[in-house]
């Protein structure tokens, strides 16, 4: 019993010491960030995932001034590489596939926030160079008003026999559309190397004259051109909230499976304000930072460890809808397959359009 007590006491002491060290390190980081006084971002505009809330909090709490330049993931990495020691950006936000690319190009530096252990292994780099702060899962947005109640799809299998127009968007340009194809493949026994089950599904829909070439957007949905759109969950939720009649629409994760991906911050290796950038990541992964993302309809990576305010929780889909979602397991294979997808889509799906 005494040994057990001593072991327990020792474990508690170590945990307390570790927590104290983390607190000291955080205080040092906060002081260094305040001294820098600013954090400049790329690809993190106010109106995307409620970054505005985070920038306001960082300004209020730590006095950090902020400027953002909006650009694509590829452009962010190219900017870090091109500017090097003349860096104008400290931190960026890129799609999941671009985290490892940024590491390969040697333009990032690591930082693990204090909530690191609550980030799933699939969603982070073991060395702390990147970690998804929020996720995107392929979902359906359905115009219920144009469908009979029982006809509204809840899974991919339902799309085969429906009478409604379906849109997935342009697979040659939109990551959302390409991931929609992957989600359909995963739900039907395919994977990152094998999209055939999805191509067969959409070819069948095309043969029935139900595949819309319009992109799933607020405008096309409200005009009735599309009755079912395949979109990221956060886009679907944002669209629904902005519709003239939000109650006419439902957003859901297909119950037979989907793909989950997301977005990661990358800290510029050459950042002029590296401590402010690290503190920004720390804040993004804190409860307050994660709740800010949820306010912008983005599902926080730590969703299962958070107690969201009721009004914020109401903006998101319930956790149980995500039981059958699958992260990309083979990023290299998916990169190759997604590059070949536009040609296969034209040859095997579009050719069947009526």
C-alpha positions in Angstrom: 0.0 0.0 0.0 2.9 2.3 0.9 4.5 1.7 -2.4 1.3 2.4 -4.2 0.9 5.6 -2.2 4.5 6.7 -3.0 4.0 5.9 -6.7 0.8 7.9 -6.8 2.5 10.8 -4.9 5.4 10.7 -7.3 3.1 10.7 -10.3 1.1 13.6 -9.0 4.3 15.5 -8.2 5.7 15.0 -11.8 2.3 16.1 -13.3 2.3 19.2 -11.1 5.9 20.0 -12.1 5.1 19.5 -15.8 2.1 21.8 -15.5 4.2 24.4 -13.7 6.9 24.2 -16.4 4.3 24.6 -19.1 2.8 27.6 -17.4 6.3 29.2 -17.0 7.0 28.5 -20.7 3.7 30.0 -21.7 4.4 33.1 -19.7 7.7 33.5 -21.4 6.1 33.1 -24.8 3.4 35.6 -24.0 6.0 38.2 -22.9 8.1 37.6 -26.0 5.0 37.9 -28.2 3.9 41.1 -26.5 7.4 42.5 -27.1 7.1 41.8 -30.9 3.7 43.5 -30.8 2.3 42.2 -34.1 1.4 39.0 -36.1 0.9 39.1 -39.8 -1.0 36.3 -41.5 -1.8 34.9 -44.9 -5.0 33.0 -45.8 -6.7 33.9 -42.5 -9.3 36.6 -43.4 -11.8 37.9 -41.0 -14.8 36.2 -42.7 -13.3 32.7 -42.9 -14.0 30.4 -39.9 -14.5 33.5 -37.8 -10.8 34.4 -37.7 -12.0 37.9 -36.9 -12.8 36.7 -33.4 -9.4 35.4 -32.8 -7.6 38.5 -34.1 -9.8 40.6 -31.9 -9.0 38.5 -28.8 -5.2 38.5 -29.5 -5.3 42.3 -29.9 -7.3 42.8 -26.7 -5.4 40.3 -24.5 -1.9 40.6 -25.8 -1.8 43.9 -27.7 -1.0 42.2 -31.0 -1.6 44.2 -34.1 -2.7 42.2 -37.2 -2.8 42.3 -41.0 -3.9 39.5 -43.3 -3.4 38.9 -47.0 -5.8 36.4 -48.4 -4.3 33.8 -50.8 -4.5 30.1 -51.6 -2.5 27.4 -49.8 0.0 27.0 -52.6 0.5 30.7 -52.8 1.2 30.9 -49.0 4.0 28.3 -49.2 5.5 29.9 -52.3 5.5 33.3 -50.5 7.3 31.9 -47.5 9.9 30.3 -49.8 10.4 33.4 -52.0 10.7 36.0 -49.3 12.9 34.1 -46.8 14.6 36.6 -44.5 12.5 39.5 -45.9 9.4 37.7 -44.6 6.2 39.8 -44.5 4.1 36.9 -43.1 4.4 35.1 -39.8 1.7 32.5 -40.0 -0.7 31.0 -42.6 -3.6 28.6 -42.8 -3.5 25.9 -45.4 -5.4 22.8 -46.5 -4.4 19.5 -44.8 -2.5 18.2 -47.8 -0.3 21.3 -47.8 1.1 20.8 -44.3 3.5 18.0 -45.3 4.4 19.9 -48.5 5.4 23.0 -46.4 7.6 20.7 -44.3 9.2 19.1 -47.4 10.0 22.6 -48.7 11.6 23.6 -45.4 9.7 26.8 -44.9 8.0 26.1 -41.5 9.0 25.9 -37.8 7.4 23.8 -35.1 5.3 24.7 -32.1 3.2 22.3 -30.1 0.4 24.0 -28.2 -0.3 22.9 -24.6 -3.5 21.1 -25.7 -1.4 19.0 -28.2 -2.4 15.6 -26.6 -6.1 16.3 -27.5 -5.3 16.6 -31.2 -5.8 13.2 -32.9 -2.6 11.6 -34.3 -4.0 11.6 -37.8 -4.5 15.4 -37.7 -1.0 16.4 -36.7 2.7 16.2 -37.5 4.7 14.4 -34.8 7.3 17.1 -34.7 4.7 20.0 -34.4 5.2 21.5 -37.8 1.5 21.4 -38.5 -1.8 20.4 -36.9 -5.4 20.7 -38.0 -7.2 23.3 -35.9 -10.6 22.6 -37.5 -12.0 20.0 -39.8 -14.1 19.8 -43.0 -16.2 16.7 -43.7 -18.0 16.1 -46.9 -21.7 16.6 -46.3 -25.0 16.9 -48.2 -27.0 20.1 -48.3 -30.6 19.3 -49.2 -33.4 21.6 -50.3 -36.2 19.8 -48.4 -38.9 22.1 -49.9 -38.3 20.7 -53.4 -38.3 17.0 -52.2 -40.9 14.8 -50.6 -40.0 14.0 -47.0 -39.0 10.4 -47.6 -37.1 11.3 -50.7 -34.4 13.4 -49.0 -31.2 11.5 -49.0 -29.3 10.6 -45.8 -26.6 8.4 -47.4 -24.7 8.0 -50.7 -26.8 4.9 -51.6 -29.9 7.1 -51.7 -28.5 9.2 -54.5 -28.7 6.2 -56.9 -32.5 6.0 -56.9 -33.5 9.6 -56.2 -35.4 11.8 -58.7 -33.6 15.0 -57.8 -30.7 17.0 -59.3 -27.3 16.4 -57.6 -24.3 18.7 -57.8 -20.7 18.0 -56.7 -19.1 20.9 -58.5 -16.0 21.0 -60.8 -13.6 18.2 -59.8 -10.9 19.7 -62.0 -10.6 22.9 -59.9 -12.3 22.5 -56.5 -10.8 20.6 -53.7 -14.3 20.3 -52.2 -15.5 18.4 -55.3 -12.5 16.1 -55.5 -12.9 15.2 -51.8 -16.6 14.7 -52.5 -15.6 12.0 -55.0 -13.2 10.4 -52.5 -16.0 10.4 -49.8 -18.3 8.6 -52.1 -15.6 6.1 -52.9 -14.8 5.4 -49.3 -18.5 4.9 -48.5 -18.6 2.3 -51.3 -15.5 0.2 -50.6 -13.0 2.4 -52.5 -10.0 4.3 -51.1 -7.4 6.9 -52.1 -6.1 4.7 -54.8 -9.5 3.5 -56.1 -12.2 6.0 -56.9 -14.0 3.6 -59.2 -17.0 3.0 -56.9 -17.7 6.8 -56.9 -17.2 7.2 -60.6 -19.7 4.4 -61.2 -22.2 6.1 -58.8 -21.9 9.5 -60.5 -21.9 8.0 -64.0 -25.3 6.3 -63.1 -26.7 9.7 -61.9 -25.4 11.3 -65.1 -27.1 8.6 -67.2 -30.4 9.4 -65.4 -30.0 13.1 -66.4 -29.7 14.1 -62.7 -26.1 15.4 -62.5 -26.1 19.2 -62.5 -23.1 21.0 -63.9 -23.8 24.0 -61.7 -21.6 24.5 -58.6 -23.5 24.0 -55.3 -23.8 27.6 -54.1 -26.4 29.7 -52.3 -27.5 31.1 -55.7 -27.9 27.8 -57.5 -29.6 26.2 -54.5 -32.1 29.0 -54.0 -32.9 29.1 -57.7 -33.8 25.4 -57.5 -31.2 24.4 -60.0 -29.8 21.9 -57.5 -31.8 19.9 -54.9 -28.8 18.1 -53.3 -25.3 19.6 -53.1 -22.1 17.8 -52.1 -20.1 20.3 -50.0 -17.8 20.7 -46.9 -20.0 20.7 -43.8 -18.8 24.2 -42.8 -19.8 25.5 -46.3 -23.2 23.8 -46.1 -23.9 25.3 -42.7 -22.8 28.7 -43.8 -24.9 28.5 -46.9 -27.9 27.4 -44.9 -27.5 30.3 -42.4 -27.5 32.8 -45.3 -30.4 31.4 -47.2 -33.6 33.5 -47.4 -35.5 30.5 -45.9 -32.9 28.5 -43.8 -35.6 26.1 -42.6 -36.0 24.8 -46.2 -32.6 23.2 -46.0 -30.9 20.5 -44.1 -27.1 19.8 -43.8 -26.0 16.2 -42.9 -23.1 13.9 -43.0 -24.0 10.8 -45.2 -24.5 7.9 -42.8 -22.7 5.3 -44.9 -19.4 7.2 -44.7 -17.5 10.3 -45.6 -14.0 11.8 -45.6 -12.7 14.2 -43.0 -10.0 16.7 -43.7 -9.2 20.2 -42.5 -6.9 23.2 -42.2 -3.7 23.7 -40.4 -1.7 26.7 -39.4 1.9 26.9 -40.7 4.4 29.1 -38.9 6.9 30.7 -41.2 10.5 29.6 -40.6 11.6 33.1 -41.4 8.9 34.9 -39.4 9.8 38.4 -38.1 7.4 37.8 -35.2 7.9 34.1 -34.4 6.8 34.2 -30.8 3.6 36.1 -31.8 3.0 33.4 -34.4 3.5 30.6 -31.8 1.2 32.4 -29.4 -1.4 32.7 -32.1 -1.3 28.9 -32.6 -1.5 28.4 -28.9 -4.6 30.5 -28.7 -6.2 28.8 -31.7 -6.0 25.5 -29.9 -7.2 26.8 -26.6 -10.9 26.5 -25.6 -11.6 30.1 -26.5 -9.8 29.8 -29.9 -11.6 26.6 -30.7 -15.0 28.2 -29.8 -14.2 31.1 -32.1 -13.8 28.7 -35.0 -17.1 27.0 -34.1 -18.8 30.4 -34.2 -17.7 30.5 -37.8 -19.3 27.1 -38.6 -16.0 25.2 -38.5 -15.9 22.0 -36.4 -13.0 22.4 -33.9 -10.4 19.6 -33.9 -10.9 19.4 -30.1 -14.7 19.3 -30.4 -15.0 16.2 -28.2 -13.0 17.9 -25.4 -15.0 21.1 -25.4 -18.1 22.3 -23.7 -19.5 24.7 -26.4 -22.0 27.4 -25.4 -25.5 26.3 -26.4 -25.9 28.9 -29.1 -22.5 27.9 -30.7 -23.2 24.2 -30.4 -26.4 24.8 -32.3 -24.4 26.0 -35.3 -22.6 22.7 -35.7 -23.7 19.2 -36.6 -23.9 16.8 -33.6 -20.8 14.7 -32.9 -22.7 11.4 -33.5 -23.0 12.3 -37.2 -19.2 11.9 -37.6 -19.0 8.3 -36.4 -18.3 6.9 -39.9 -16.0 9.6 -41.2 -12.5 8.6 -42.4 -9.4 10.7 -42.6 -7.1 10.4 -45.6 -4.7 7.6 -44.8 -2.4 7.7 -47.8 -1.7 11.3 -48.7 0.8 10.4 -51.4 -1.7 8.1 -53.2 -4.4 10.7 -52.9 -2.2 13.3 -54.4 -1.6 11.1 -57.5 -5.2 10.0 -57.8 -6.7 13.5 -57.4 -4.4 14.7 -60.2 -5.7 12.0 -62.5 -9.3 12.5 -61.4 -10.3 15.3 -63.9 -9.6 13.1 -67.0 -11.3 10.1 -65.5 -14.3 12.2 -64.6 -14.6 13.4 -68.2 -14.1 9.9 -69.6 -16.3 8.0 -67.2 -18.9 10.4 -65.9 -19.4 13.5 -68.1 -19.6 11.3 -71.2 -22.9 9.9 -69.8 -24.5 13.4 -69.4 -28.0 13.6 -71.0 
